[in-house]
Amino acid sequence: KAADEHSASPLDYVVHNELQPLWGEAAMRAHADENIIETNLYLGAIAVGIAILWLVGQKRRRLPGNPAGRAWLILLIVAAILSLGLTLHGPNGQVQFSFGPLPLPGRLLYDWLPFYSSMRAYARFGVVAALAMAVLMGIGWAQLLEAWQHRRVGADGGRARQLTLAALVLVMIDLWTAPYAWGTSTVAPTATGKYVAALPDAGLVMQMPLASSQSGPALLTETYYGAGNPIAYGSATFEPIPFSDARPAPQHFPGAARWGSCPGAGAGMIV
């Protein structure tokens, strides 16, 4: 279940890049219920369009066959299918049918291929799919440009360079990810971290409530107040069974009644 939750949806390859500053906000809303770090798999309309034109040209025998292109196409299809995880997902999570979730080929590998079940985020196969799409676009554009020049006898290389530059600009606009498109993040010790750092040999420290401690910022806080005060929390992927069994007990500790008494309100710490 934990592994399957980090699966891609087929729509993740269609929803536009959320960090595009011109129209990415709509894509961000479309991914509101997902982990966009894992599921931002947009391949690019321009790249896909060039690849489709190239495939159509080969189908109609207007372009010569390309074994390398076919290999990259197969890799793209396989990686995209594996990125969908163990069961079919939609924008709001696992899709349920009358018979339950729909198993995908990844489930077969999960059950029978050694070490495949050790992976946590199957959506990351989308990185391989994106690489394959980029290569296909390059192969396709080179062949389309060559065919265009062949049909126009006497066409000079200058026009070909202009077309390539125009295509490159369109690709960059389509996939543009502006730095800090949604603002900046402040990385600094919290008031609670400073409080614990000032304690002489505080001993083992656990941040509460538990949900606020399972993240990277919690690990950053620990590095601030040093190894002299070890932590009992941090970042977890596959949790050990004893950890999962013990989680319900401290899940809501210390509760609203004692929250305000914690040093550094808003990031409570029990020492």
KOLROKE-417974 format. One record per residue (C-alpha): x, y, z. Coordinates in Angstrom, 3 decimals. Layout:
residues N
<r <X,Y,Z>>
...
end
This chain:
residues 271
<r <0.000,0.000,0.000>>
<r <2.775,2.442,0.913>>
<r <4.594,1.803,-2.372>>
<r <1.472,1.961,-4.515>>
<r <0.532,5.378,-3.120>>
<r <3.561,6.874,-4.909>>
<r <2.300,5.829,-8.334>>
<r <1.661,8.069,-11.311>>
<r <-1.688,8.633,-12.980>>
<r <-1.996,8.638,-16.798>>
<r <-3.151,12.252,-16.466>>
<r <0.175,13.191,-14.843>>
<r <1.734,13.006,-18.306>>
<r <-0.885,15.444,-19.629>>
<r <-1.252,18.025,-16.836>>
<r <1.099,20.915,-17.564>>
<r <4.210,21.734,-15.580>>
<r <3.085,23.346,-12.308>>
<r <6.140,25.589,-12.137>>
<r <5.470,27.326,-15.455>>
<r <4.819,30.908,-14.279>>
<r <2.312,31.789,-17.013>>
<r <-0.214,28.939,-16.793>>
<r <1.215,26.614,-14.141>>
<r <-1.253,27.713,-11.439>>
<r <-4.095,25.808,-13.114>>
<r <-1.912,22.706,-13.244>>
<r <-1.093,23.148,-9.574>>
<r <-4.810,23.120,-8.757>>
<r <-5.270,19.978,-10.887>>
<r <-2.599,18.258,-8.789>>
<r <-3.896,19.584,-5.482>>
<r <-4.555,16.101,-4.081>>
<r <-1.240,14.610,-5.195>>
<r <2.427,14.772,-4.343>>
<r <3.535,17.000,-7.210>>
<r <7.182,16.304,-6.471>>
<r <6.575,12.732,-7.622>>
<r <3.845,13.248,-10.214>>
<r <4.969,16.274,-12.241>>
<r <5.574,14.139,-15.359>>
<r <4.503,16.489,-18.155>>
<r <6.421,15.475,-21.308>>
<r <5.830,18.669,-23.282>>
<r <3.306,19.331,-26.030>>
<r <5.983,20.435,-28.511>>
<r <8.181,17.400,-27.854>>
<r <5.234,15.008,-28.159>>
<r <4.013,16.774,-31.312>>
<r <7.412,16.440,-33.024>>
<r <7.633,12.772,-32.058>>
<r <4.122,12.094,-33.418>>
<r <4.915,13.815,-36.729>>
<r <8.032,11.683,-37.007>>
<r <6.103,8.457,-36.261>>
<r <3.383,9.350,-38.778>>
<r <6.055,10.059,-41.386>>
<r <7.576,6.639,-40.810>>
<r <4.168,4.966,-40.906>>
<r <3.440,6.512,-44.294>>
<r <6.954,5.597,-45.462>>
<r <7.857,9.201,-46.054>>
<r <10.746,8.842,-43.645>>
<r <13.285,6.005,-43.369>>
<r <13.123,3.600,-40.460>>
<r <15.283,4.279,-37.422>>
<r <16.170,1.309,-35.139>>
<r <17.490,3.616,-32.408>>
<r <14.250,5.593,-32.476>>
<r <12.192,2.423,-32.121>>
<r <14.311,1.342,-29.148>>
<r <13.750,4.684,-27.403>>
<r <10.020,4.485,-28.167>>
<r <9.822,1.055,-26.524>>
<r <11.717,2.386,-23.522>>
<r <9.287,5.314,-23.280>>
<r <6.250,3.008,-23.297>>
<r <7.719,0.555,-20.777>>
<r <8.875,3.306,-18.379>>
<r <5.492,5.083,-18.568>>
<r <3.638,1.852,-17.776>>
<r <5.922,1.029,-14.843>>
<r <5.519,4.579,-13.484>>
<r <1.793,3.872,-13.056>>
<r <2.671,1.560,-10.188>>
<r <0.861,-1.539,-9.043>>
<r <-2.735,-0.417,-9.615>>
<r <-4.457,2.210,-11.745>>
<r <-4.582,5.696,-10.241>>
<r <-6.452,8.872,-11.102>>
<r <-6.039,12.491,-9.949>>
<r <-7.645,11.633,-6.605>>
<r <-5.773,8.411,-5.895>>
<r <-6.440,4.757,-6.578>>
<r <-9.305,4.063,-8.994>>
<r <-11.852,1.620,-7.590>>
<r <-13.977,-0.619,-9.798>>
<r <-16.759,-3.033,-8.850>>
<r <-14.110,-5.774,-8.515>>
<r <-11.672,-3.506,-6.659>>
<r <-8.497,-1.772,-7.911>>
<r <-7.243,-2.575,-11.419>>
<r <-3.870,-4.403,-11.271>>
<r <-1.157,-3.199,-13.650>>
<r <1.934,-4.974,-15.038>>
<r <3.988,-3.541,-12.195>>
<r <2.091,-5.788,-9.780>>
<r <3.370,-8.864,-11.609>>
<r <6.934,-7.594,-11.256>>
<r <6.273,-6.713,-7.609>>
<r <5.252,-10.302,-6.885>>
<r <7.832,-12.144,-8.978>>
<r <10.889,-9.973,-9.752>>
<r <13.471,-9.919,-6.924>>
<r <14.079,-6.492,-5.356>>
<r <11.301,-4.820,-7.377>>
<r <9.179,-4.758,-4.219>>
<r <11.904,-2.734,-2.468>>
<r <11.141,0.388,-4.509>>
<r <9.056,3.115,-2.912>>
<r <8.078,5.644,-5.610>>
<r <7.152,3.993,-8.900>>
<r <6.232,7.375,-10.393>>
<r <9.970,8.046,-10.705>>
<r <10.063,5.771,-13.741>>
<r <8.598,8.887,-15.344>>
<r <12.101,10.372,-15.370>>
<r <13.156,7.603,-17.767>>
<r <10.063,8.289,-19.878>>
<r <10.968,11.989,-20.032>>
<r <14.513,11.149,-21.127>>
<r <13.190,8.821,-23.843>>
<r <10.796,11.521,-25.072>>
<r <13.617,14.069,-25.303>>
<r <15.720,11.665,-27.363>>
<r <12.767,10.795,-29.605>>
<r <12.129,14.487,-30.206>>
<r <15.759,14.942,-31.248>>
<r <15.754,11.939,-33.573>>
<r <12.392,12.885,-35.038>>
<r <13.316,16.531,-35.591>>
<r <16.566,15.597,-37.334>>
<r <14.746,13.284,-39.759>>
<r <11.869,15.692,-40.359>>
<r <14.304,18.507,-41.086>>
<r <16.322,16.319,-43.433>>
<r <13.170,15.315,-45.331>>
<r <12.069,18.974,-45.559>>
<r <15.431,19.992,-47.018>>
<r <15.356,17.077,-49.459>>
<r <11.971,18.144,-50.817>>
<r <13.137,21.747,-51.225>>
<r <16.042,21.405,-53.605>>
<r <18.536,24.147,-53.041>>
<r <17.341,25.013,-49.546>>
<r <20.273,26.364,-47.570>>
<r <21.243,25.452,-44.034>>
<r <20.288,28.886,-42.765>>
<r <16.561,28.182,-42.964>>
<r <17.068,24.842,-41.218>>
<r <18.908,26.589,-38.385>>
<r <16.103,29.138,-38.085>>
<r <13.479,26.398,-37.847>>
<r <15.540,24.571,-35.240>>
<r <15.936,27.746,-33.188>>
<r <12.186,28.395,-33.364>>
<r <11.437,24.826,-32.244>>
<r <13.919,25.174,-29.388>>
<r <12.315,28.403,-28.193>>
<r <8.857,26.784,-28.232>>
<r <10.138,23.791,-26.247>>
<r <11.749,26.081,-23.668>>
<r <8.566,28.143,-23.265>>
<r <6.475,24.988,-22.903>>
<r <8.776,23.449,-20.264>>
<r <9.924,26.689,-18.645>>
<r <10.382,26.333,-14.896>>
<r <11.203,29.735,-13.491>>
<r <13.311,29.787,-10.316>>
<r <11.108,30.327,-7.265>>
<r <7.936,30.555,-9.339>>
<r <5.860,30.039,-6.200>>
<r <8.018,31.993,-3.765>>
<r <11.050,31.199,-1.662>>
<r <11.533,28.957,1.362>>
<r <13.374,30.024,4.486>>
<r <15.755,27.396,5.847>>
<r <16.626,28.358,9.413>>
<r <16.500,26.905,12.922>>
<r <13.138,27.184,14.625>>
<r <12.638,28.826,17.991>>
<r <12.277,25.349,19.463>>
<r <15.558,24.260,17.896>>
<r <17.352,27.233,19.434>>
<r <15.811,26.445,22.818>>
<r <16.999,22.840,22.727>>
<r <20.460,23.916,21.546>>
<r <20.798,26.092,24.652>>
<r <20.026,23.210,27.018>>
<r <23.030,21.524,28.660>>
<r <22.953,17.862,27.559>>
<r <19.200,17.716,26.898>>
<r <19.323,14.029,26.052>>
<r <16.941,12.323,23.673>>
<r <14.534,14.736,21.968>>
<r <11.246,14.058,20.188>>
<r <9.234,16.699,18.350>>
<r <5.467,16.611,18.747>>
<r <2.894,16.339,17.331>>
<r <4.322,13.365,15.471>>
<r <3.096,14.505,12.040>>
<r <5.352,17.573,12.218>>
<r <8.464,15.508,12.853>>
<r <8.426,13.201,9.813>>
<r <10.148,15.525,7.371>>
<r <13.398,17.047,6.199>>
<r <13.079,20.273,8.257>>
<r <13.046,18.145,11.405>>
<r <16.377,16.646,10.399>>
<r <17.745,20.146,9.738>>
<r <16.766,21.175,13.263>>
<r <18.676,18.204,14.651>>
<r <21.841,19.234,12.826>>
<r <21.478,22.690,14.362>>
<r <21.485,21.602,17.991>>
<r <24.039,18.874,17.393>>
<r <24.573,15.191,17.960>>
<r <24.787,15.802,21.708>>
<r <20.982,15.841,21.713>>
<r <19.908,12.874,19.545>>
<r <16.426,12.781,18.040>>
<r <13.768,10.064,18.037>>
<r <12.195,11.123,14.741>>
<r <13.147,12.219,11.248>>
<r <12.373,11.130,7.712>>
<r <10.853,7.716,7.083>>
<r <10.074,5.771,3.912>>
<r <9.154,2.162,4.623>>
<r <8.497,2.189,8.369>>
<r <9.483,-0.835,10.477>>
<r <6.474,-2.758,11.764>>
<r <7.121,-1.854,15.449>>
<r <7.197,1.834,14.467>>
<r <3.874,1.537,12.611>>
<r <2.326,-0.349,15.521>>
<r <3.426,2.320,18.014>>
<r <2.398,5.292,15.873>>
<r <-1.262,5.604,17.049>>
<r <-0.267,6.169,20.686>>
<r <1.709,9.436,20.228>>
<r <-0.169,10.538,17.104>>
<r <-2.013,13.419,18.817>>
<r <0.214,13.916,21.852>>
<r <0.464,16.374,23.624>>
<r <-2.966,17.651,22.523>>
<r <-4.341,21.177,22.299>>
<r <-4.406,21.669,26.075>>
<r <-0.604,21.486,26.400>>
<r <0.367,22.833,22.998>>
<r <0.814,26.439,24.102>>
<r <3.182,25.455,26.895>>
<r <5.763,24.058,24.471>>
<r <8.833,26.223,23.793>>
<r <8.480,27.950,20.434>>
<r <4.719,27.792,19.907>>
<r <3.811,26.316,16.544>>
<r <6.600,23.744,16.573>>
<r <6.147,22.024,19.907>>
<r <9.016,20.059,21.357>>
<r <8.867,17.619,24.260>>
<r <12.224,17.098,25.934>>
end
